[in-house]
């Protein structure tokens, strides 16, 4: 008997533009990430991001940082903790000079 194999779920079918637009509108008010909305609707992250930006502007919601940006920032913070004190000070000084963080 052959060994069982793992099955990979199929990606969701691409929603119609009307259905995806409504899903994005609802997701924006619920705080759902752009990446998750793109996965759920089958539309590109770029399309969902632009539409979400429009909806946030219409209802006065603040811009949402992407999950990727937040994950990258956390990786940077984690990397700093692995450095010795002198190296950490150099990195922080560079960031302060580069981005004006005080």
C-alpha positions in Angstrom: 0.0 0.0 0.0 1.5 3.4 -0.9 2.2 5.8 1.9 -0.3 8.6 2.4 0.7 11.9 0.9 -0.1 15.4 2.1 -2.5 17.3 0.0 -2.0 21.0 -0.6 -5.3 22.9 -0.5 -6.2 24.7 -3.7 -6.1 28.5 -3.5 -9.5 30.1 -3.4 -11.1 31.0 -6.7 -10.8 34.6 -7.7 -13.9 36.5 -6.6 -15.7 38.7 -9.0 -14.6 42.3 -8.8 -17.9 43.3 -7.1 -17.6 40.6 -4.5 -14.0 41.3 -3.9 -14.7 45.1 -3.5 -17.3 44.4 -0.9 -15.0 41.9 0.9 -12.2 44.5 1.0 -14.7 47.2 2.3 -15.8 44.9 5.1 -12.2 43.8 5.8 -11.0 47.3 6.1 -13.6 48.1 8.8 -12.8 44.8 10.6 -9.0 45.5 10.5 -8.2 42.5 8.3 -4.7 42.8 6.8 -4.3 43.5 3.1 -2.4 40.2 2.6 -5.2 38.2 4.2 -7.8 40.1 2.1 -5.8 39.3 -1.0 -5.7 35.6 -0.1 -9.4 35.5 0.7 -10.5 37.3 -2.5 -7.9 35.8 -5.0 -7.0 39.3 -6.1 -3.4 40.8 -6.0 -2.0 42.4 -2.9 -1.5 45.6 -5.0 -5.1 45.8 -6.1 -6.4 45.1 -2.6 -4.0 47.6 -1.1 -5.1 50.4 -3.3 -8.7 49.7 -2.8 -8.3 49.4 1.0 -6.4 52.8 0.9 -9.4 54.4 -0.8 -11.9 52.9 1.7 -9.8 54.0 4.7 -9.6 57.6 3.3 -13.4 57.6 2.7 -14.2 56.7 6.3 -11.3 58.5 7.9 -9.4 55.4 9.1 -5.6 55.6 9.6 -3.4 53.9 7.1 -2.5 50.3 8.0 1.1 49.2 7.9 1.5 45.9 6.0 2.1 42.8 8.0 5.3 42.3 6.1 6.6 45.7 7.2 5.8 44.9 10.8 7.4 41.5 10.6 10.6 43.0 9.0 10.8 45.6 11.8 10.5 42.9 14.4 13.3 40.9 12.8 15.5 44.0 12.9 14.7 44.5 16.6 15.5 40.9 17.3 18.8 41.2 15.3 19.8 44.2 17.4 19.5 42.1 20.6 22.1 39.7 19.2 24.7 42.3 18.8 27.3 43.4 21.3 26.9 46.8 22.9 29.4 48.6 20.6 27.8 47.2 17.4 24.3 48.0 18.7 25.3 51.6 19.4 26.8 52.0 15.9 23.6 50.6 14.3 21.4 52.9 16.4 23.6 55.9 15.7 23.4 55.2 11.9 19.6 54.8 12.1 19.3 58.0 14.1 21.5 59.9 11.5 19.7 58.4 8.6 16.1 58.7 9.7 16.3 61.5 12.2 15.2 59.3 15.1 16.1 60.9 18.4 
